[in-house]
């Protein structure tokens, strides 16, 4: 018999495991130990005062849940006869949303007997399965999120429940409060840590026997407000939707402190004051937020409520807001990404969107970004972050920022942005206030090129003028560009300027393919016109939106050209017309004027 030559299997040495994975595994172990110890600690015995609901749910989503349709993180599971805790988890993001209990607000929005029964069954089902500190859901941010929802909806959960059930509920809340007091610092900086701290503040101020944790929670929140909210009211991820969530949490914490007779700290109040005008500057005319760096538009009513709760009236300052430039006039808003994308840990959902813009007319979005495709899988997520998925200029097959290798530093693996533009700048026209000129050197390492973009919006909001240019800004860049141009010859360097349209906008090529008419559901007509030297096309696109099972089909206007010289300029316009025929007449008269000038 021949001897086997295979080597015995050995576990990889600890030195072969990346440092980030070691930290993540250690964090998970410490979370599990802290959860089990907390479950054996002192239980809360009741509420110090009657809690009031502060969160807003969705009536439609609540009815879906009652019907057995669990739509979380873009995944739909239909199981009418099963508890959510018996479901096979299709993705870590689905499991996180389930254990965060945000859906409890949706059941509360329905508010009938059936919704209350579902809420009670599923809360006490979680307590039976996970309340002893074992299993999934014991991360600081998820625990903070869960505690807030349980306290907000306590009247619904405890309605007509006997003493053993109530005791189990308060014991589980006490265990989670003790866990948060031990592990809130382990939550990643930013929104996750604000969730953990707000949950701890809520619980320590609301629950009998937990008041001893309030001092450290309030001090921790003050420190995070001072370090994580920058002087302009922004956060490291530059995600407008996350900024909304942070402000919402700070409002809730402020209300909880004031309800118990306390006064929020100066850093806490200052953070609210800095965020409020910034968040207002990131809203479009339809009330939604700009969709950048993984954020969604959000619910306008909820944004309204959050801003009203601040008690502040300060509007946009006219300067950059968290790195975004804003123009508005006559019911039209334009928001452009005019800063570097986040890098490092804050960039797990950052997009290569520098100088991309969105355009909204009254209640109708026109120009958009594709959005984050995270809920549709890893490939969609990566595609949604690339420059061609944004409304800006891109060199063919290149992005203005580039993703690094995939690494697993947390609960799920992420690609981080590692190469971003060295220089990004933006200047507002001080005279009119209706123009921004911005630029970035993201294509300098590969092609020696700098992208400049000037956007001007008329005061009545009916005319958007754009000018994009490519050129070299340094001797080194010029040398690199000339080398590439010499090598490529007449092929040049191909580039495209993309304008992704919202799915509700209907676009048609006009004037023999030299213009595009965009019809909104409101009946408005917007006409796109461009520099005649480029090729104009209408191409398929997608709109990646949270809460949907699949991407929505839409269209994009694409201008294609080739850089054959050391620089080029491309001009284009969007003009609002009363109707399509008026828009075409405007185009024809504009063409006649151009001919006469020639």
Secondary structure per residue as TSV (DSSP state, phi and psi in degrees):
chain	resnum	aa	ss	phi	psi
A	1	X	-	360.0	129.8
A	2	X	-	-72.8	142.5
A	3	X	-	-79.2	142.9
A	4	X	-	-71.3	135.7
A	5	X	-	-100.5	1.8
A	6	X	-	-74.3	145.4
A	7	X	-	-84.6	148.3
A	8	X	-	-63.5	145.2
A	9	X	-	-70.4	136.5
A	10	X	-	-129.5	149.5
A	11	X	-	-72.4	143.3
A	12	X	-	-61.2	141.5
A	13	X	-	-64.9	153.1
A	14	X	G	-62.5	-24.8
A	15	X	G	-71.5	-19.2
A	16	X	G	-84.4	-10.1
A	17	X	S	-85.7	126.5
A	18	X	-	-54.6	148.3
A	19	X	H	-60.0	-38.2
A	20	X	H	-63.1	-39.3
A	21	X	H	-68.0	-35.9
A	22	X	H	-61.4	-44.9
A	23	X	H	-62.4	-42.1
A	24	X	H	-63.3	-43.0
A	25	X	H	-66.9	-41.4
A	26	X	H	-62.5	-41.5
A	27	X	H	-61.5	-41.2
A	28	X	H	-64.1	-39.6
A	29	X	H	-65.1	-45.1
A	30	X	H	-65.6	-37.2
A	31	X	H	-60.0	-45.1
A	32	X	H	-64.2	-42.4
A	33	X	H	-64.3	-44.5
A	34	X	H	-64.5	-36.2
A	35	X	H	-65.9	-44.6
A	36	X	H	-65.8	-39.9
A	37	X	H	-66.8	-39.8
A	38	X	H	-63.8	-35.5
A	39	X	H	-65.7	-20.8
A	40	X	T	-95.1	1.6
A	41	X	S	-85.9	-169.7
A	42	X	-	-67.5	142.1
A	43	X	-	-95.8	150.3
A	44	X	-	-71.1	154.1
A	45	X	-	-114.5	-4.6
A	46	X	S	161.9	-172.8
A	47	X	B	-97.8	141.7
A	48	X	S	-72.9	-27.4
A	49	X	S	-152.1	160.6
A	50	X	-	-69.3	120.9
A	51	X	-	-70.2	148.6
A	52	X	-	-115.7	134.7
A	53	X	-	-62.9	134.6
A	54	X	-	-123.6	-10.1
A	55	X	-	-98.1	154.0
A	56	X	-	-116.3	127.5
A	57	X	-	-106.4	-178.0
A	58	X	-	-109.6	124.3
A	59	X	H	-61.5	-41.8
A	60	X	H	-64.5	-45.1
A	61	X	H	-66.9	-34.8
A	62	X	H	-62.3	-41.4
A	63	X	H	-67.6	-34.3
A	64	X	H	-61.7	-44.0
A	65	X	H	-62.2	-43.5
A	66	X	H	-61.5	-33.5
A	67	X	T	-79.5	1.4
A	68	X	T	87.3	16.7
A	69	X	E	-104.3	106.8
A	70	X	E	-96.9	99.7
A	71	X	E	-106.9	98.9
A	72	X	E	-134.2	135.4
A	73	X	T	54.2	31.6
A	74	X	T	83.3	5.7
A	75	X	E	-114.1	136.7
A	76	X	E	-114.5	124.1
A	77	X	E	-121.8	126.3
A	78	X	E	-107.1	102.9
A	79	X	-	-142.8	87.7
A	80	X	T	-67.0	-31.4
A	81	X	T	-99.3	13.3
A	82	X	S	-127.0	148.6
A	83	X	-	-70.2	147.3
A	84	X	G	-61.0	-24.9
A	85	X	G	-77.9	-7.5
A	86	X	G	-97.2	-2.4
A	87	X	S	-74.1	147.7
A	88	X	-	-78.4	122.3
A	89	X	-	-75.4	118.5
A	90	X	S	-76.5	-17.8
A	91	X	-	-165.4	149.5
A	92	X	H	-57.8	-33.9
A	93	X	H	-65.8	-36.8
A	94	X	H	-62.3	-46.0
A	95	X	H	-63.3	-39.6
A	96	X	H	-64.5	-44.0
A	97	X	H	-63.7	-36.1
A	98	X	H	-65.2	-45.6
A	99	X	H	-78.4	-13.8
A	100	X	H	-79.1	-16.7
A	101	X	T	63.4	23.4
A	102	X	T	-61.9	-28.1
A	103	X	H	-67.0	-15.8
A	104	X	H	-62.7	-33.7
A	105	X	H	-63.7	-34.6
A	106	X	H	-67.7	-40.3
A	107	X	H	-65.5	-37.5
A	108	X	H	-65.2	-31.6
A	109	X	H	-65.3	-32.9
A	110	X	H	-71.1	-53.3
A	111	X	-	75.4	4.5
A	112	X	S	-90.7	-177.1
A	113	X	H	-62.0	-40.4
A	114	X	H	-65.2	-43.3
A	115	X	H	-62.5	-41.0
A	116	X	H	-64.2	-40.5
A	117	X	H	-64.2	-41.6
A	118	X	H	-62.1	-45.9
A	119	X	H	-59.7	-44.9
A	120	X	H	-65.8	-45.1
A	121	X	H	-60.0	-42.8
A	122	X	H	-78.0	-32.9
A	123	X	H	-67.6	-49.2
A	124	X	H	-71.2	-25.0
A	125	X	H	-65.0	-39.2
A	126	X	H	-64.7	-43.0
A	127	X	H	-60.4	-43.8
A	128	X	H	-62.3	-37.5
A	129	X	H	-90.5	-38.9
A	130	X	H	-119.6	-5.0
A	131	X	T	-66.6	-15.5
A	132	X	T	-88.9	12.3
A	133	X	S	87.2	17.5
A	134	X	-	-117.2	157.4
A	135	X	S	86.0	-163.3
A	136	X	S	-77.3	169.3
A	137	X	-	89.8	-1.2
A	138	X	-	-99.2	68.9
A	139	X	S	-118.6	149.8
A	140	X	H	-56.9	-45.1
A	141	X	H	-68.4	-41.7
A	142	X	H	-64.8	-38.6
A	143	X	H	-65.6	-42.5
A	144	X	H	-60.7	-43.8
A	145	X	H	-62.3	-41.9
A	146	X	H	-67.9	-43.1
A	147	X	H	-61.2	-42.4
A	148	X	H	-59.6	-45.8
A	149	X	H	-67.4	-38.9
A	150	X	H	-63.6	-43.5
A	151	X	H	-69.3	-43.4
A	152	X	H	-59.2	-36.2
A	153	X	T	-108.6	23.9
A	154	X	H	-62.2	-36.6
A	155	X	H	-62.0	-39.7
A	156	X	H	-69.6	-40.6
A	157	X	H	-68.5	-39.6
A	158	X	H	-92.1	-0.5
A	159	X	T	-58.7	122.5
A	160	X	T	61.9	24.0
A	161	X	-	-91.9	147.4
A	162	X	-	-80.5	175.1
A	163	X	H	-62.5	-43.8
A	164	X	H	-57.9	-38.1
A	165	X	H	-66.8	-44.8
A	166	X	H	-62.7	-41.2
A	167	X	H	-61.9	-41.2
A	168	X	H	-64.6	-38.5
A	169	X	H	-63.2	-47.9
A	170	X	H	-70.6	-32.1
A	171	X	H	-64.2	-40.7
A	172	X	H	-67.8	-39.5
A	173	X	H	-64.7	-40.7
A	174	X	H	-62.7	-42.0
A	175	X	H	-63.0	-41.9
A	176	X	H	-68.6	-33.6
A	177	X	H	-66.1	-45.1
A	178	X	H	-61.5	-40.2
A	179	X	H	-62.4	-45.7
A	180	X	H	-62.0	-39.5
A	181	X	H	-61.0	-31.1
A	182	X	H	-85.8	-33.2
A	183	X	H	-120.4	5.9
A	184	X	G	-61.1	-31.6
A	185	X	G	-67.5	-18.0
A	186	X	G	-80.2	-12.8
A	187	X	S	-69.0	140.8
A	188	X	-	-57.7	145.1
A	189	X	T	-58.7	151.8
A	190	X	T	103.4	-147.3
A	191	X	H	-54.3	-45.6
A	192	X	H	-57.0	-41.3
A	193	X	H	-71.9	-35.4
A	194	X	H	-63.4	-36.6
A	195	X	H	-63.5	-45.8
A	196	X	H	-62.9	-44.8
A	197	X	H	-68.8	-40.7
A	198	X	H	-64.7	-39.3
A	199	X	H	-61.5	-41.3
A	200	X	H	-66.7	-40.8
A	201	X	H	-63.6	-47.3
A	202	X	H	-53.3	-50.9
A	203	X	H	-69.6	-43.7
A	204	X	H	-67.5	-28.7
A	205	X	H	-89.0	-19.3
A	206	X	H	-101.1	-26.7
A	207	X	B	-103.0	133.7
A	208	X	T	-65.4	129.7
A	209	X	T	93.7	-5.7
A	210	X	-	-110.5	5.4
A	211	X	G	-63.3	-23.3
A	212	X	G	-64.4	-15.7
A	213	X	G	-91.7	-6.3
A	214	X	H	-69.0	-36.9
A	215	X	H	-60.1	-49.0
A	216	X	H	-68.5	-32.1
A	217	X	H	-67.3	-44.1
A	218	X	H	-67.0	-39.6
A	219	X	H	-66.4	-39.9
A	220	X	H	-64.6	-41.1
A	221	X	H	-65.0	-41.1
A	222	X	H	-60.5	-42.3
A	223	X	H	-65.6	-40.8
A	224	X	H	-67.2	-38.1
A	225	X	H	-61.8	-37.2
A	226	X	H	-74.5	-30.8
A	227	X	H	-102.4	-29.5
A	228	X	H	-96.9	-17.4
A	229	X	S	-104.4	114.5
A	230	X	-	-74.6	176.8
A	231	X	T	-63.2	-23.3
A	232	X	T	-96.1	6.7
A	233	X	S	82.8	24.4
A	234	X	-	-110.0	170.4
A	235	X	-	-122.8	165.1
A	236	X	T	-63.9	-33.4
A	237	X	T	-75.0	-16.6
A	238	X	-	55.9	30.9
A	239	X	-	-97.9	110.5
A	240	X	H	-57.7	-37.9
A	241	X	H	-66.9	-38.0
A	242	X	H	-65.7	-36.2
A	243	X	H	-62.1	-39.5
A	244	X	H	-60.1	-44.4
A	245	X	H	-63.4	-40.0
A	246	X	H	-63.9	-45.4
A	247	X	H	-62.8	-39.5
A	248	X	H	-59.6	-45.4
A	249	X	H	-63.8	-41.4
A	250	X	H	-64.7	-37.2
A	251	X	H	-63.7	-44.1
A	252	X	H	-63.1	-44.2
A	253	X	H	-62.7	-40.9
A	254	X	H	-61.0	-45.1
A	255	X	H	-63.6	-40.9
A	256	X	H	-64.6	-39.7
A	257	X	H	-66.3	-45.8
A	258	X	H	-69.4	-31.4
A	259	X	H	-63.0	-32.9
A	260	X	T	-92.4	11.7
A	261	X	T	86.7	7.9
A	262	X	-	-91.9	176.6
A	263	X	-	-125.2	124.7
A	264	X	-	-59.0	152.5
A	265	X	-	-69.0	160.2
A	266	X	H	-60.4	-44.2
A	267	X	H	-61.1	-35.4
A	268	X	H	-62.8	-51.3
A	269	X	H	-66.6	-37.7
A	270	X	H	-64.2	-39.1
A	271	X	H	-61.8	-42.7
A	272	X	H	-61.5	-42.3
A	273	X	H	-64.5	-35.1
A	274	X	H	-76.7	-38.3
A	275	X	H	-70.8	-38.9
A	276	X	H	-55.2	-54.1
A	277	X	H	-66.9	-29.4
A	278	X	H	-66.0	-44.3
A	279	X	H	-64.8	-38.5
A	280	X	H	-62.7	-36.4
A	281	X	H	-69.5	-19.5
A	282	X	T	-94.6	10.0
A	283	X	B	-98.8	141.9
A	284	X	-	-87.9	175.8
A	285	X	T	-62.9	-24.5
A	286	X	T	-83.9	0.9
A	287	X	S	93.2	-11.8
A	288	X	-	-85.9	166.9
A	289	X	B	-90.1	155.8
A	290	X	-	-64.2	138.2
A	291	X	-	-97.1	84.5
A	292	X	-	-127.6	151.6
A	293	X	T	52.3	44.6
A	294	X	T	89.9	-3.7
A	295	X	-	-86.7	152.7
A	296	X	-	-103.5	172.7
A	297	X	-	-69.7	-26.3
A	298	X	-	76.6	173.8
A	299	X	-	-92.6	120.4
A	300	X	H	-54.0	-40.0
A	301	X	H	-63.5	-39.4
A	302	X	H	-69.1	-38.5
A	303	X	H	-63.5	-43.0
A	304	X	H	-56.4	-48.5
A	305	X	H	-61.9	-43.1
A	306	X	H	-61.1	-43.3
A	307	X	H	-69.3	-38.2
A	308	X	H	-64.1	-39.4
A	309	X	H	-64.2	-20.8
A	310	X	H	-69.8	-25.3
A	311	X	T	73.4	12.9
A	312	X	-	-110.6	144.3
A	313	X	-	-111.0	-1.3
A	314	X	-	-63.0	127.7
A	315	X	-	-95.5	-172.2
A	316	X	-	-57.6	143.3
A	317	X	-	-84.6	-18.2
A	318	X	S	95.8	-11.3
A	319	X	S	-89.6	-179.3
A	320	X	-	-61.5	138.6
A	321	X	B	-116.3	107.5
A	322	X	T	55.0	31.4
A	323	X	T	87.8	9.0
A	324	X	E	-111.2	137.6
A	325	X	E	-98.4	140.7
A	326	X	E	-129.1	137.2
A	327	X	E	-128.1	144.9
A	328	X	E	-151.4	151.3
A	329	X	E	-178.1	133.4
A	330	X	T	56.0	36.0
A	331	X	T	83.0	8.5
A	332	X	E	-113.2	135.1
A	333	X	E	-125.6	145.4
A	334	X	E	-131.4	131.1
A	335	X	E	-128.5	125.5
A	336	X	E	-120.6	138.6
A	337	X	E	-76.7	110.8
A	338	X	-	-122.4	35.8
A	339	X	S	-148.0	174.0
A	340	X	-	-68.7	148.3
A	341	X	-	-67.3	156.3
A	342	X	-	-60.8	152.5
A	343	X	-	-123.2	165.4
A	344	X	G	71.0	-149.8
A	345	X	G	-57.5	-27.9
A	346	X	G	-77.4	-4.2
A	347	X	G	-102.3	15.2
A	348	X	T	-62.4	-21.6
A	349	X	T	-129.4	23.2
A	350	X	-	-73.7	148.7
A	351	X	-	-115.4	151.9
A	352	X	-	-83.6	66.4
A	353	X	-	-111.5	16.7
A	354	X	T	-57.7	128.0
A	355	X	T	72.0	8.4
A	356	X	-	-75.7	151.9
A	357	X	E	-136.5	162.1
A	358	X	E	-123.8	147.7
A	359	X	E	-131.6	130.8
A	360	X	E	-132.4	136.2
A	361	X	E	-113.2	111.3
A	362	X	T	53.7	-113.6
A	363	X	T	-96.5	9.7
A	364	X	E	-123.9	116.2
A	365	X	E	-67.3	141.8
A	366	X	E	-113.2	-67.6
A	367	X	E	-98.8	132.9
A	368	X	E	-136.5	174.6
A	369	X	-	-99.6	157.3
A	370	X	-	-62.0	-35.5
A	371	X	-	99.2	177.0
A	372	X	-	-81.6	129.3
A	373	X	-	-99.9	24.3
A	374	X	G	-56.9	-39.1
A	375	X	G	-75.5	-8.9
A	376	X	G	-100.9	9.4
A	377	X	-	111.3	168.7
A	378	X	H	-65.0	-38.0
A	379	X	H	-67.3	-44.0
A	380	X	H	-65.0	-38.0
A	381	X	H	-60.3	-46.6
A	382	X	H	-65.3	-42.9
A	383	X	H	-63.7	-40.3
A	384	X	H	-65.5	-21.3
A	385	X	H	-89.0	-12.5
A	386	X	S	-75.5	155.3
A	387	X	G	-58.5	-39.9
A	388	X	G	-61.2	-14.2
A	389	X	G	-87.3	9.5
A	390	X	S	-125.9	160.5
A	391	X	S	-88.6	81.1
A	392	X	S	-160.5	-177.8
A	393	X	E	-86.6	140.7
A	394	X	E	-144.2	141.1
A	395	X	E	-70.7	140.1
A	396	X	T	-59.4	128.2
A	397	X	T	73.0	14.3
A	398	X	-	-132.1	151.0
A	399	X	-	-115.6	155.7
A	400	X	S	-71.3	-21.2
A	401	X	S	-130.9	153.9
A	402	X	E	-126.3	143.9
A	403	X	E	-79.9	142.1
A	404	X	E	-86.9	-173.2
A	405	X	E	-67.7	152.7
A	406	X	E	-73.7	134.7
A	407	X	E	-138.4	154.8
A	408	X	-	-112.4	100.5
A	409	X	-	-110.4	-3.7
A	410	X	S	-144.2	-142.0
A	411	X	S	-77.8	-18.4
A	412	X	S	-148.0	151.3
A	413	X	-	-71.8	148.4
A	414	X	E	-139.8	151.2
A	415	X	E	-89.5	132.2
A	416	X	E	-102.9	146.2
A	417	X	E	-75.4	122.8
A	418	X	E	-114.7	-28.6
A	419	X	E	-115.3	110.3
A	420	X	-	-122.8	164.7
A	421	X	-	-55.9	140.6
A	422	X	S	-72.5	-38.3
A	423	X	-	-124.9	129.4
A	424	X	E	-136.4	131.1
A	425	X	E	-140.1	156.7
A	426	X	E	-150.9	133.8
A	427	X	E	-130.3	131.9
A	428	X	E	-95.0	141.7
A	429	X	-	-69.4	109.0
A	430	X	T	-69.4	-27.5
A	431	X	T	-69.5	-52.6
A	432	X	T	-95.4	-29.0
A	433	X	S	70.9	7.2
A	434	X	-	-112.2	14.7
A	435	X	E	-140.0	143.8
A	436	X	E	-125.9	137.4
A	437	X	E	-117.9	124.1
A	438	X	E	-137.1	161.8
A	439	X	E	-158.0	162.6
A	440	X	E	-151.7	156.8
A	441	X	E	-110.8	32.7
A	442	X	E	-63.3	-21.8
A	443	X	E	-99.9	8.5
A	444	X	H	-69.0	-42.7
A	445	X	H	-62.5	-32.3
A	446	X	H	-94.4	-36.1
A	447	X	H	-131.9	-2.6
A	448	X	S	73.3	19.5
A	449	X	E	-108.1	148.4
A	450	X	E	-117.2	135.4
A	451	X	E	-100.8	123.6
A	452	X	E	-111.6	141.1
A	453	X	E	-138.8	128.9
A	454	X	E	-117.2	126.6
A	455	X	E	-122.1	130.3
A	456	X	E	-130.8	129.0
A	457	X	E	-117.4	128.3
A	458	X	-	-65.0	156.5
A	459	X	T	-64.2	-25.9
A	460	X	T	-88.4	0.3
A	461	X	S	72.2	14.8
A	462	X	-	-100.7	-6.6
A	463	X	E	-139.8	121.4
A	464	X	E	-112.0	121.7
A	465	X	E	-110.6	130.9
A	466	X	E	-123.9	145.1
A	467	X	E	-138.0	116.1
A	468	X	E	-110.6	141.1
A	469	X	E	-141.4	150.0
A	470	X	E	-122.5	133.2
A	471	X	E	-164.4	173.4
A	472	X	-	-100.0	136.7
A	473	X	-	-106.0	-9.0
A	474	X	S	-134.9	157.4
A	475	X	H	-58.9	-38.8
A	476	X	H	-64.8	-41.6
A	477	X	H	-65.1	-40.5
A	478	X	H	-62.9	-39.5
A	479	X	H	-64.1	-43.3
A	480	X	H	-64.7	-42.0
A	481	X	H	-63.4	-45.8
A	482	X	H	-62.7	-36.0
A	483	X	H	-62.4	-43.8
A	484	X	H	-67.8	-43.8
A	485	X	H	-62.8	-38.6
A	486	X	H	-65.2	-37.9
A	487	X	H	-71.2	-40.2
A	488	X	H	-82.0	-24.0
A	489	X	G	62.1	-131.9
A	490	X	G	-71.2	-12.3
A	491	X	G	-71.8	-31.5
A	492	X	-	62.1	-163.6
A	493	X	E	-110.7	110.1
A	494	X	E	-72.9	140.6
A	495	X	E	-142.3	161.9
A	496	X	E	-141.7	143.3
A	497	X	E	-111.9	122.0
A	498	X	E	-112.2	143.0
A	499	X	E	-129.6	95.7
A	500	X	E	-75.9	129.7
A	501	X	E	-96.9	146.8
A	502	X	-	-65.4	146.6
A	503	X	T	-57.9	-25.3
A	504	X	T	-82.6	-3.2
A	505	X	-	-96.3	133.5
A	506	X	E	-107.5	118.9
A	507	X	E	-111.9	144.4
A	508	X	E	-141.3	137.7
A	509	X	E	-71.7	136.4
A	510	X	E	-129.4	171.4
A	511	X	G	51.5	47.9
A	512	X	G	64.2	30.4
A	513	X	G	87.5	12.9
A	514	X	T	-102.4	-0.9
A	515	X	E	-152.3	164.0
A	516	X	E	-129.3	129.2
A	517	X	E	-99.0	128.4
A	518	X	E	-114.8	117.5
A	519	X	E	-104.6	123.7
A	520	X	-	-92.5	160.6
A	521	X	T	-63.9	-22.9
A	522	X	T	-73.6	-10.2
A	523	X	S	99.0	-9.5
A	524	X	-	-65.9	147.5
A	525	X	E	-118.4	127.4
A	526	X	E	-117.6	132.4
A	527	X	E	-113.3	127.7
A	528	X	E	-99.8	131.0
A	529	X	E	-131.1	151.6
A	530	X	E	-143.5	171.8
A	531	X	-	-63.0	123.3
A	532	X	T	-65.3	-14.4
A	533	X	T	-75.2	-10.9
A	534	X	S	-103.1	158.8
A	535	X	E	-86.0	129.8
A	536	X	E	-107.5	135.2
A	537	X	E	-147.8	152.6
A	538	X	E	-103.6	123.0
A	539	X	E	-126.6	159.7
A	540	X	E	-65.4	150.5
A	541	X	E	-146.1	-179.1
A	542	X	E	-135.0	154.3
A	543	X	E	-120.3	110.9
A	544	X	-	-94.8	113.0
A	545	X	-	-131.7	133.2
A	546	X	T	-62.7	149.3
A	547	X	T	86.6	-2.2
A	548	X	-	-109.0	154.5
A	549	X	S	-80.8	-21.3
A	550	X	S	-152.4	159.9
A	551	X	-	-61.2	148.0
A	552	X	E	-91.5	135.2
A	553	X	E	-74.9	141.4
A	554	X	E	-152.9	-165.4
A	555	X	E	-127.7	164.9
A	556	X	E	-140.9	141.8
A	557	X	E	-86.2	129.0
A	558	X	E	-126.9	123.5
A	559	X	E	-102.8	125.9
A	560	X	E	-118.9	136.1
A	561	X	E	-152.6	179.1
A	562	X	E	-132.8	134.1
A	563	X	E	-83.5	113.5
A	564	X	-	-110.4	-10.1
A	565	X	S	-124.9	-169.9
A	566	X	S	-78.0	-13.6
A	567	X	-	-161.1	161.4
A	568	X	E	-151.8	156.9
A	569	X	E	-131.8	138.5
A	570	X	E	-128.3	122.7
A	571	X	E	-109.1	148.5
A	572	X	E	-155.7	161.5
A	573	X	E	-142.2	151.5
A	574	X	E	-117.8	125.9
A	575	X	E	-123.7	132.3
A	576	X	E	-85.9	125.8
A	577	X	E	-117.3	158.7
A	578	X	S	-68.9	-38.4
A	579	X	S	-152.5	175.5
A	580	X	H	-65.6	-41.4
A	581	X	H	-64.6	-38.1
A	582	X	H	-65.2	-38.3
A	583	X	H	-63.2	-40.4
A	584	X	H	-68.7	-38.7
A	585	X	H	-61.6	-39.4
A	586	X	H	-61.8	-41.4
A	587	X	H	-63.8	-45.2
A	588	X	H	-64.8	-41.1
A	589	X	H	-66.8	-34.5
A	590	X	H	-65.9	-38.7
A	591	X	H	-65.2	-39.0
A	592	X	H	-62.4	-41.0
A	593	X	H	-63.4	-40.6
A	594	X	H	-60.7	-42.2
A	595	X	H	-64.7	-41.5
A	596	X	H	-66.9	-35.2
A	597	X	H	-64.5	-36.2
A	598	X	-	-67.0	360.0
